[in-house]
């Protein structure tokens, strides 16, 4: 994991944490969206053939 990925995950966690504190429903929705986008990015990265 490079520094940019770690920074992005940290900022995402902070945003989701703050949103969850302010409004749990919005925080949960943002959290699910972050997980889905992260998984899609991982799958796309795995499928491009550059990681072999």
Secondary structure, 3 states (H helix, E strand, C coil): CCHHHHHHHHHHHHHHHHHHHHCHHHHHHHHHHHHHHHHHHHHHHHHCCCCC
